[in-house]
Amino acid sequence: MRTKLFTSASAAAMLMSPLVVQGQSSPQPTYELEEIVVTATRRSERLQDVPLSITAFSQEDLTAKGIVGYEGLARETPGVVLNKPSQNFNNFTARGIATNGYNANLQSTVAIYVDELPISSIGNTTVIDPNLFDVERIEFLRGPQGTLFGSGSLSGALRILTKNPDLTGFDATAMIDTGVTDGDALRQRYNAMVNVPLVEDKLAVRMVGFYRDEEGWVDNLGTGVENANQLVDYGGRFITLWQATDELSVRLLVSHEDSKPEDSSLISPELGEYKRFSDQPDLFVGKITNYNATLEYQFSGAKLTSSSTLSEFDQQFYVDISAAVGGLVPYGLDANASQETFVQETRLASDAGGKWDWTLGVFYLDRRNDVDYLQRSNPAFLQARGLVLPDQYFSKQYTHFNTTELAGFGELTYRLTDRLWVTGGLRYGGVEIQGFTEGGYTTPYFAYAFGGLTGPLPITQTAPAVGRKVEKDDPSYKVSLSFAPTSNLTTYATFSTGFRTPIVNGQAGSVSLIDPTDLVIPDGADSDTLKNYEIGAKGRWFNGRLTTNLAAYYIDWTDIQVQANRVSDAIQFATNIGGARSQGFEFEITAAPSNGWLLGLNGSFSDAKVNDLTAQEAAISGAVMDARLTAPKFQGAAFVQYDFPLGASWMGTSSVAFQHVDSYPNQFPNVPGRPATTAPTYGYTDSYNNVNLTLGANMGSLSVTAYAENLLDDDSIIYIHPETFLASRFATMRPRTVGLRLKYDF
């Protein structure tokens, strides 16, 4: 079946060529690359004038390249990789700033924003892969963005910007995407948008709905379920825009997404192709609802923006961790979390283009995160051994964490001449984090299970406790000098800093149930700090037919927050170690060389490694001097699109996208706590290639596109989980998927 699908796709590609010759009654399209406008500085500016490395995607770019999630964004953004062991388990790495792809207990190094809401969190939690249909634009900012986007943007920020309602006219779009993965797994995606002006030029609503039902391709030998990693994901957005006066507008948004993978996509290659093992499904389930009110008032020369967001995020993080005890007895962790976040940002930004451009703002975040840590056995095992518990859980710990952040920020640009300007930015604020243990219980499960004891397990109640409050005040700042020798070229030099908030360990103070003499989990980790030195050039040539973006950087990363592990039971905790440096070069080139042709090429070279480490830090973290960080030395992508007439009414389109990622280590080389022992989980991902092909036709409002993703069916290992507690630790790309996409604009 897979051979037939590949043959069909190849035949379609060859058959399309004669159509170009047969249908020459319409002229070929003439391309001029549009000037890209971004809001990375909290005001609308040409990308060419912003002294940052930015990759921007419009909705048209996403559709043309078949990008519907984080994977496509990462492969098309130089210097960025996505560590994604499974759906809703996402960690971006930018410019090599990561010590492993798992990031357990640590704040992400890349901040993810949906409009004004930061949705990235710490590792070891679910991070929903949001639907990207009907977005205005996506911006990937590389380098620290602490002045405007706060903590967590240590090495970059990903901004997903949704579309505003159109006040001037009715609009609607429907898109159906059906495909087949690995020859037998059906993938269905349905998206729709309706825009209705209720009062012309004054009031409009925009409604977006989506539904995905994607059968899996991984068989779980432990549960006996074939194609176990099926995904069902659905939700929508409802946005109202009221243009009250020429100066005042009010935007109200409600969005919801419910993402339910039925099992993990992590595999064990030794068990066979796309096979995994766990005694119960591993779940990374998320449900998020956002409410936002944004008010904008245009003064003479400046715009005031006030954005208020309330977010409710429920998640399940269920994993079989029996490999931590050699798989001898059932052992799993079921973590249920409920997070409520309120974010208020108010800023005043001058209109761009004056002698002085400036932005002043205040940011406030209040978050409560309730997490229930439930350590489980297995009902069948308990019954067979004669062990008695109230349910399958032998340990329960109920906790919650309170986080507040208050910061003021500003940026100022002064234009010395029309061709030379300087920009400075500063953010100063404080963060408070405190954890609380609400109760729970423990039992001597392992002693009974390994010792052959039977009967009811004695239960020891856990007393409520108040954890240490962590407080941190930190500035972030940047300064840049920009010079435009011609109207086609802008060069810049930038220095910027970033930081992450302190970390409170969720199980601080806990004693190992397996070895009570082992390390007691410490309170947490202090902030780490990053300094970024960057030079770049952005050009637009040949009347808009060629654009180039180049950047070189050097990064100094100190007091690195790292994940350590208690040896006896593999419980993770956060701490700090010395430092690392990362240096590299990034490039993006887009060209429209002749009518009908569009070409793109991007890539990055990176060298990132540990350069400061004491013996004690090496022992607790598993790091060694000169150890590589978790990033490829080279990655790149190329894109070719050719559009051509098909008779008088239809326009044909074809494209090929190629992406390459070098291999890279998954973690530090040694076992934390055993500095002379190489970690059994240490390894390198494979170098891999991804090829996507599309062939389509457009006639007015209708477009029909056939596609093949992962055309070469590359099954390279692209992620290796760094923990011993998982029996299945490897991830691959989704196998070859061929399908058909229909889109209609009403």
C-alpha positions in Angstrom: 0.0 0.0 0.0 2.8 2.4 0.9 4.6 1.6 -2.4 1.4 2.4 -4.3 1.0 5.7 -2.5 4.5 6.7 -3.3 4.1 5.7 -6.9 0.9 7.7 -7.2 2.5 10.8 -5.8 5.5 10.5 -8.1 3.3 9.9 -11.1 1.2 13.0 -10.3 4.4 15.1 -10.2 5.4 13.9 -13.7 1.9 14.3 -15.2 1.7 17.9 -14.1 4.4 19.0 -16.5 2.4 18.5 -19.7 -0.4 20.7 -18.3 2.0 23.6 -18.3 2.4 23.3 -22.0 -1.3 22.6 -22.8 -2.7 25.6 -20.9 -0.8 28.7 -22.0 -3.8 30.9 -22.6 -3.3 32.8 -19.3 -0.2 34.7 -18.3 2.1 33.4 -15.6 2.0 35.3 -12.3 4.6 37.9 -11.7 6.0 37.9 -8.2 7.2 40.8 -6.1 8.1 39.9 -2.6 5.9 41.9 -0.3 7.5 44.0 2.4 6.9 42.3 5.7 5.5 44.3 8.5 6.0 42.9 12.1 5.0 44.1 15.6 8.1 42.6 17.4 8.8 46.0 18.9 5.1 46.4 20.0 4.5 48.7 17.0 4.1 48.1 13.3 7.5 48.3 11.5 9.1 46.9 8.4 11.0 43.8 9.3 14.0 45.3 7.5 14.2 48.1 10.1 14.0 45.9 13.2 17.4 45.1 14.7 16.5 41.5 15.5 16.6 38.2 13.8 13.0 37.5 12.9 11.3 34.9 10.7 7.7 35.8 9.9 5.0 33.6 8.4 1.7 34.8 6.9 -1.4 32.6 6.7 -0.6 32.2 3.0 2.9 31.0 3.8 1.6 28.4 6.3 -1.0 27.1 3.8 1.5 26.9 0.9 4.0 24.9 3.0 1.4 22.8 4.8 2.4 24.1 8.2 -0.3 23.4 10.8 1.8 23.1 14.0 5.1 23.7 15.7 7.1 21.2 13.7 6.7 23.1 10.4 7.6 26.4 12.1 10.8 25.0 13.6 12.0 23.4 10.3 11.5 26.6 8.4 13.2 28.9 11.1 17.0 29.0 11.1 18.6 28.3 14.4 15.5 26.6 15.9 14.7 23.0 16.7 11.6 21.5 18.2 12.0 18.8 20.8 8.6 17.0 20.5 8.4 13.5 21.9 4.7 13.5 21.5 1.7 15.7 20.8 1.3 18.5 23.4 4.8 17.9 24.6 6.8 20.7 23.1 10.1 22.4 23.9 11.7 24.8 21.4 15.5 25.4 21.4 16.8 28.5 19.7 20.5 29.2 19.1 21.6 26.1 21.0 20.4 27.3 24.4 19.2 24.0 26.0 20.8 21.4 28.1 18.4 18.7 27.1 15.2 18.4 25.0 13.0 17.5 27.9 13.5 20.6 30.1 11.9 19.0 33.2 11.2 21.4 36.1 12.7 24.3 34.1 11.1 27.3 32.5 11.3 27.1 28.7 14.1 29.1 27.1 11.7 30.2 24.3 8.5 32.1 25.3 5.4 31.2 23.3 2.7 33.9 23.1 -0.8 33.7 21.6 -1.6 37.4 21.1 -0.8 38.9 24.5 -0.9 35.7 26.5 2.3 33.7 27.4 1.3 30.0 27.1 4.8 28.4 27.6 5.4 26.9 30.9 8.0 24.7 32.7 9.1 21.4 31.2 7.4 18.2 32.4 4.0 19.7 31.6 1.8 19.7 28.6 2.1 22.6 26.2 -0.7 22.6 23.7 0.2 22.7 20.1 -2.3 25.4 19.1 -4.3 25.3 15.9 -2.8 27.8 13.4 -5.7 28.3 11.0 -6.7 31.9 10.3 -3.8 33.6 11.9 -2.7 37.1 10.9 0.9 36.3 11.2 3.5 34.3 13.2 6.8 35.8 14.3 9.7 33.9 15.6 12.1 36.3 17.3 15.6 34.8 18.0 17.9 36.0 20.7 16.8 37.2 24.2 13.6 39.2 24.2 13.5 40.0 27.9 12.9 43.8 27.5 9.5 43.4 25.8 8.5 39.8 26.5 9.8 39.1 30.0 11.1 36.0 31.6 11.2 32.8 29.6 12.3 34.5 26.4 15.9 33.6 27.3 16.8 32.7 23.7 13.7 33.8 21.7 10.0 34.3 21.5 7.3 32.8 19.3 4.3 35.0 18.7 1.1 33.7 17.2 -1.1 36.6 16.2 -4.8 35.9 15.4 -6.7 37.9 12.9 -9.0 40.8 13.7 -12.6 40.8 12.4 -13.0 42.7 9.1 -15.4 45.7 9.6 -16.0 46.2 5.9 -17.5 43.0 4.5 -18.7 39.4 4.8 -16.0 36.7 4.5 -15.9 33.0 5.0 -13.5 30.2 4.4 -13.8 26.4 4.7 -10.9 24.0 4.4 -11.0 20.2 4.5 -7.8 18.2 4.7 -7.8 14.4 4.5 -4.8 12.1 4.3 -3.4 8.7 5.0 -0.3 8.0 7.1 1.8 4.9 6.9 -0.6 3.4 4.4 -3.6 2.8 6.7 -4.0 5.6 9.3 -6.6 8.2 8.3 -6.0 11.8 9.1 -8.9 14.3 9.0 -8.7 18.0 9.5 -11.6 20.5 9.2 -11.3 24.2 9.6 -13.9 27.0 9.0 -14.0 30.8 9.4 -16.9 33.2 9.2 -16.5 37.0 9.4 -19.7 39.1 9.7 -19.9 42.9 9.9 -22.9 43.7 12.2 -22.6 47.5 11.7 -20.5 48.5 8.7 -17.2 50.1 9.7 -18.2 49.9 13.3 -18.8 46.4 14.6 -17.9 42.9 13.4 -17.5 39.3 14.6 -15.1 36.6 13.4 -15.7 33.0 14.3 -13.2 30.2 13.7 -13.8 26.5 14.3 -11.6 23.5 13.9 -11.7 19.7 14.4 -8.9 17.1 13.9 -9.2 13.4 14.1 -5.8 11.8 13.3 -5.3 8.1 13.7 -2.0 7.0 15.1 0.8 4.9 13.7 2.4 3.5 16.9 1.5 0.2 18.4 1.6 -0.1 22.2 2.6 -3.7 23.1 1.9 -3.1 26.8 -1.8 -2.1 26.3 -2.3 -4.2 23.2 -3.6 -1.2 21.2 -2.6 -0.7 17.5 -2.2 2.8 16.2 -2.4 3.9 19.8 -1.3 7.5 19.4 -4.5 8.8 17.9 -5.3 12.5 18.3 -8.6 14.2 18.6 -8.3 18.0 18.8 -11.1 20.6 18.5 -12.0 24.1 19.5 -12.5 27.6 18.1 -12.3 31.3 18.5 -14.9 34.0 18.7 -13.6 37.6 18.3 -15.6 40.8 18.4 -14.2 44.1 17.2 -15.9 47.4 18.0 -14.6 50.6 16.4 -16.3 52.9 18.8 -14.7 56.1 17.3 -12.0 56.9 14.9 -9.6 56.8 17.8 -11.1 54.0 20.1 -11.4 50.3 19.4 -12.3 47.4 21.6 -11.5 43.8 20.8 -13.0 40.9 22.8 -11.8 37.3 22.3 -12.9 33.9 23.6 -10.9 30.9 22.5 -11.0 27.2 23.5 -9.0 24.2 22.5 -9.3 20.6 23.7 -6.5 18.4 22.7 -6.7 14.7 23.5 -3.9 12.4 22.3 -4.8 8.8 23.4 -1.2 7.7 23.9 2.4 8.8 23.4 4.3 8.7 20.1 7.6 7.6 21.8 8.8 4.3 20.6 11.3 1.5 21.3 13.1 0.6 18.0 14.3 -2.7 19.5 10.6 -3.9 19.7 10.0 -3.3 16.0 9.0 -0.6 13.7 6.8 2.0 15.5 6.4 0.0 18.6 6.3 1.1 22.2 5.6 -0.3 25.7 3.7 1.1 28.7 1.3 -0.7 31.0 -1.2 2.1 30.6 -1.4 4.8 28.0 1.0 7.7 28.5 -1.2 10.9 28.3 -0.3 14.5 27.5 -3.8 16.0 27.4 -4.6 19.7 27.6 -7.7 21.9 27.6 -7.2 25.6 27.5 -9.8 28.5 27.4 -8.7 32.1 27.0 -10.7 35.3 27.5 -9.2 38.6 26.3 -10.2 42.2 26.2 -8.0 44.6 24.3 -8.6 48.4 24.2 -6.7 50.6 21.8 -6.9 54.4 21.8 -5.0 56.4 19.1 -3.8 59.7 20.5 -2.1 62.3 18.3 1.3 60.7 17.8 0.9 57.6 20.1 -1.3 54.6 20.7 -2.4 53.3 24.1 -3.0 49.6 24.3 -4.5 47.8 27.3 -4.8 44.0 27.1 -6.4 41.9 29.9 -6.3 38.1 29.6 -7.7 35.3 31.8 -6.6 31.8 30.9 -7.8 28.5 32.3 -5.6 25.5 31.5 -6.3 21.9 32.6 -3.9 19.1 31.8 -3.1 15.5 32.4 0.5 14.3 32.4 0.5 10.5 32.8 3.6 8.4 32.3 4.7 4.9 33.0 8.0 5.3 34.8 8.6 1.7 35.8 11.9 1.6 34.0 13.2 3.6 37.0 13.0 0.4 39.0 14.1 -1.9 36.2 10.5 -2.7 35.2 10.3 -5.1 38.1 7.0 -3.7 39.5 4.4 -1.4 38.1 5.2 2.3 38.7 3.6 5.3 37.1 3.1 9.0 37.7 -0.3 10.5 37.0 -0.1 14.3 37.4 -3.3 16.3 37.1 -2.9 20.1 36.9 -5.2 23.0 36.8 -3.7 26.4 36.0 -5.4 29.8 36.1 -3.5 32.8 34.8 -4.4 36.5 34.7 -2.2 38.8 32.6 -2.5 42.6 32.3 -0.3 44.6 30.0 -0.7 48.3 29.4 1.6 50.2 27.0 1.9 53.5 25.2 3.8 53.5 21.9 4.6 56.4 19.7 3.8 56.3 16.0 6.7 55.0 14.0 8.9 57.2 11.8 9.6 60.2 14.0 12.9 61.5 15.3 12.1 59.7 18.6 10.3 56.4 18.7 9.4 55.0 22.1 7.4 52.4 24.0 6.5 52.5 27.7 4.5 49.7 29.4 3.6 47.8 32.5 3.2 44.0 32.7 1.4 42.1 35.5 1.0 38.3 35.8 -0.8 36.3 38.5 -0.9 32.5 38.2 -2.0 29.7 40.4 -1.0 26.2 39.4 -2.6 23.2 41.2 -0.8 19.9 40.7 -1.7 16.6 42.1 1.2 14.0 42.0 -0.3 10.5 42.0 2.1 7.6 42.0 0.4 4.5 40.8 0.8 0.7 40.8 -1.5 -1.5 38.7 -4.8 -3.0 39.9 -4.0 -6.5 38.4 -0.6 -6.5 40.1 -2.0 -5.4 43.5 -4.6 -8.2 43.3 -2.1 -10.8 42.3 0.3 -9.9 45.1 -2.4 -9.5 47.7 -1.6 -5.9 48.3 -4.5 -3.7 49.5 -4.8 0.1 48.7 -7.8 2.4 48.5 -7.2 2.5 44.7 -4.2 1.9 42.4 -2.3 4.9 43.9 0.3 4.2 46.6 1.4 7.8 47.0 -0.5 11.1 46.6 0.7 14.6 47.0 -1.5 17.6 46.5 0.3 20.9 45.8 -0.2 24.3 44.4 2.1 27.1 43.3 1.5 30.9 43.3 3.4 33.1 40.9 3.2 36.8 40.6 5.3 39.0 38.3 5.2 42.8 38.0 7.5 44.6 35.5 7.9 48.0 33.8 9.5 48.1 30.4 10.4 50.6 27.7 12.3 51.1 24.5 13.6 54.3 22.9 14.9 54.8 19.4 16.7 58.0 18.4 17.3 58.7 14.7 20.6 60.6 14.4 20.0 60.8 10.7 17.7 59.1 8.2 20.2 56.3 7.8 21.6 56.0 11.4 19.6 55.3 14.6 20.2 53.9 18.0 17.8 51.9 20.2 17.8 51.1 23.9 15.5 49.0 26.0 15.0 48.2 29.6 12.7 45.9 31.6 12.8 45.8 35.4 10.5 43.8 37.5 10.1 41.3 40.3 8.9 37.7 40.5 7.5 35.9 43.5 7.0 32.1 43.5 5.8 30.0 46.4 4.8 26.4 46.6 2.4 24.8 49.1 1.8 21.2 50.0 -1.9 20.7 50.8 -1.7 17.1 52.0 -1.7 13.5 50.7 -0.2 10.3 51.9 2.7 7.8 51.3 2.9 4.0 51.7 5.8 1.5 51.8 4.8 0.1 48.4 8.2 -0.7 47.2 9.2 -2.4 50.4 6.1 -4.6 50.2 6.4 -5.2 46.4 10.1 -6.2 46.5 9.9 -7.9 49.9 7.0 -10.2 49.0 4.8 -8.8 51.8 1.0 -8.9 51.5 -2.0 -7.3 53.1 -3.1 -3.7 53.5 -0.3 -1.2 53.0 0.1 1.2 56.0 -0.8 4.8 55.1 1.2 7.8 56.4 -0.6 11.1 56.0 1.4 14.0 54.6 1.0 17.2 56.7 0.3 20.5 54.9 3.3 22.6 54.5 4.3 26.1 53.2 7.3 26.2 50.9 10.0 28.8 50.8 8.9 32.0 49.0 11.4 32.8 46.1 11.7 36.4 45.2 13.8 37.8 42.4 14.3 41.3 41.0 16.1 41.3 37.7 16.7 43.8 34.9 16.9 43.0 31.2 18.2 45.4 28.8 19.4 45.8 25.2 21.1 48.4 23.0 21.5 48.4 19.3 22.9 50.6 16.5 21.3 50.4 13.1 22.8 51.8 9.8 21.2 51.8 6.4 23.8 52.7 3.8 21.1 52.5 1.1 17.4 52.2 1.0 17.8 48.5 0.2 20.0 47.5 3.0 19.9 47.8 6.8 22.7 46.7 9.1 22.7 46.5 12.9 24.7 45.6 16.0 22.8 44.5 19.1 23.6 43.6 22.7 20.7 42.1 24.7 20.2 40.1 27.9 17.6 37.6 29.1 16.8 35.6 32.2 14.5 32.9 33.6 12.6 33.1 36.8 13.7 31.1 39.9 12.4 27.6 40.1 10.6 26.0 43.1 11.0 22.3 43.0 7.6 20.7 43.2 8.7 17.9 45.6 11.1 20.1 47.6 11.9 18.4 50.9 10.7 14.9 49.8 12.6 11.8 50.9 13.1 8.9 48.6 10.7 6.0 49.2 13.2 3.6 47.8 16.4 4.8 49.6 15.7 7.2 52.5 19.4 8.0 52.8 19.4 9.5 49.3 19.4 13.2 48.6 16.5 15.2 50.0 15.0 17.3 47.1 16.3 21.0 47.5 14.0 24.1 47.4 14.8 25.1 43.8 17.1 27.0 41.5 18.1 30.7 41.1 17.7 32.6 37.9 20.2 32.1 35.1 21.5 34.9 32.9 22.2 35.2 29.2 24.1 37.9 27.2 23.7 38.0 23.5 26.0 39.9 21.1 24.7 40.1 17.5 25.4 41.7 14.2 23.1 41.5 11.1 22.1 42.7 7.7 18.7 42.8 6.0 18.4 43.6 2.3 15.7 44.0 -0.4 17.0 43.9 -4.0 16.1 44.0 -7.7 12.8 45.8 -7.2 11.5 43.4 -4.5 12.5 40.1 -6.2 15.2 39.2 -3.7 15.4 39.6 0.1 18.3 38.5 2.4 18.5 38.4 6.1 21.9 37.5 7.8 22.9 37.4 11.4 25.9 36.3 13.4 25.9 36.0 17.2 27.9 35.1 20.3 26.0 34.2 23.5 27.4 33.9 27.1 25.1 31.9 29.4 25.8 31.7 33.1 24.3 30.2 36.3 22.5 27.7 34.0 19.4 26.2 35.4 19.6 22.5 34.9 17.7 19.4 35.7 19.3 17.0 38.1 18.0 13.6 39.2 17.9 11.8 42.5 19.6 8.5 41.8 17.4 6.1 43.7 13.9 7.0 42.3 14.7 9.3 39.3 12.8 12.2 40.9 13.8 15.4 39.1 14.7 18.7 40.6 16.2 22.0 39.5 19.6 23.5 40.4 22.3 25.8 38.8 25.7 25.1 37.3 28.5 27.3 35.8 28.2 28.4 32.2 28.2 27.8 28.4 28.7 29.7 25.2 27.0 29.6 21.9 28.1 31.1 18.6 26.7 30.9 15.2 25.5 32.3 11.9 21.9 32.4 10.4 20.7 33.2 6.9 17.4 33.6 5.0 17.2 34.2 1.3 13.9 34.5 -0.7 13.8 35.1 -4.5 11.3 35.5 -7.3 13.8 35.1 -10.2 11.2 35.0 -13.0 7.5 34.8 -13.6 5.9 31.9 -11.8 8.9 31.0 -9.7 9.4 31.5 -5.9 12.6 30.2 -4.2 13.5 30.2 -0.5 16.7 29.1 1.3 17.5 29.4 5.0 20.0 27.8 7.4 22.1 28.1 10.5 25.5 27.1 11.8 25.9 26.8 15.6 28.6 25.8 18.0 27.2 25.6 21.6 29.0 23.9 24.5 29.8 24.1 28.3 32.8 26.3 29.1 32.6 26.8 32.9 32.0 24.0 35.3 33.2 23.0 38.8 33.7 19.4 39.9 30.7 19.6 42.2 28.5 21.0 39.4 29.6 18.2 37.1 28.8 15.6 39.7 25.2 16.8 40.3 24.3 17.6 36.7 26.1 15.0 34.6 27.8 17.7 32.6 31.5 17.8 31.5 33.6 20.6 30.2 33.2 21.2 26.5 30.0 19.1 26.4 27.8 20.0 23.5 24.4 21.6 24.2 21.3 20.1 22.8 21.4 21.6 19.3 22.5 20.7 15.8 25.7 22.2 14.3 23.9 22.8 11.0 20.3 22.8 9.9 18.7 24.3 6.8 15.7 24.3 4.5 15.0 25.0 0.9 11.6 25.8 -0.8 10.7 26.0 -4.5 7.3 27.0 -5.8 6.2 27.2 -9.4 2.8 28.6 -10.5 1.5 28.2 -14.0 -1.7 28.6 -16.0 -4.1 25.7 -16.6 -6.3 26.9 -19.4 -8.3 30.1 -19.2 -9.7 29.7 -15.6 -7.4 27.6 -13.5 -3.9 28.4 -12.2 -1.7 25.5 -11.3 0.8 25.5 -8.4 3.5 23.1 -7.4 6.1 23.2 -4.6 8.9 21.2 -3.0 10.2 21.9 0.5 13.3 20.2 1.8 14.6 20.4 5.3 17.8 19.0 6.9 18.8 18.8 10.6 22.2 17.5 11.8 22.4 15.1 14.7 22.9 16.4 18.2 23.2 15.1 21.8 20.0 14.6 23.9 21.6 15.5 27.3 24.8 15.8 29.3 27.0 12.7 29.0 27.1 11.4 32.6 24.7 10.2 35.3 23.8 13.0 37.7 25.3 12.0 41.1 27.7 9.5 39.4 30.2 11.7 37.6 32.4 8.8 36.3 29.4 6.9 34.8 28.2 7.5 31.3 24.4 7.9 31.3 22.8 4.9 29.7 20.3 7.3 28.1 22.9 9.5 26.5 22.9 9.5 22.8 22.7 11.5 19.6 19.7 11.9 17.3 20.1 11.0 13.7 20.8 13.5 11.0 17.5 13.6 9.0 15.9 15.0 6.0 12.3 15.9 5.4 10.7 16.4 1.9 7.2 17.7 1.3 5.6 18.0 -2.1 2.4 19.8 -3.2 0.6 19.9 -6.5 -2.5 21.9 -6.8 -4.9 24.1 -8.8 -6.8 27.3 -8.1 -9.8 28.7 -9.8 -11.2 31.9 -8.1 -12.4 30.9 -4.7 -11.6 27.2 -5.0 -8.3 25.6 -4.5 -7.5 21.9 -4.6 -4.1 20.6 -3.4 -2.6 17.1 -3.4 0.3 16.7 -1.0 2.9 14.3 0.3 4.6 14.9 3.6 7.8 13.2 4.6 7.8 12.0 1.0 10.9 9.8 1.5 9.4 8.2 4.6 12.4 9.1 6.7 12.2 7.2 10.0 15.3 8.7 11.6 15.4 9.2 15.3 14.8 13.0 15.9 14.3 12.9 19.7 15.8 10.8 22.5 14.2 11.2 25.9 17.0 11.8 28.5 15.3 9.9 31.4 15.8 6.3 32.5 12.3 5.9 33.8 10.7 5.6 30.3 10.8 2.2 28.6 10.1 3.9 25.2 12.3 7.0 24.7 12.7 7.6 21.0 10.7 9.7 18.5 10.6 9.9 14.7 8.8 12.1 12.2 5.3 11.2 11.3 5.6 8.5 8.5 4.8 9.4 4.9 1.4 11.0 4.7 -0.4 11.7 1.4 -3.6 13.6 1.1 -5.9 16.1 -0.4 -6.7 19.6 0.8 -9.8 21.5 -0.4 -10.2 25.2 0.4 -13.1 27.5 -0.6 -13.4 31.2 0.0 -17.0 32.3 0.0 
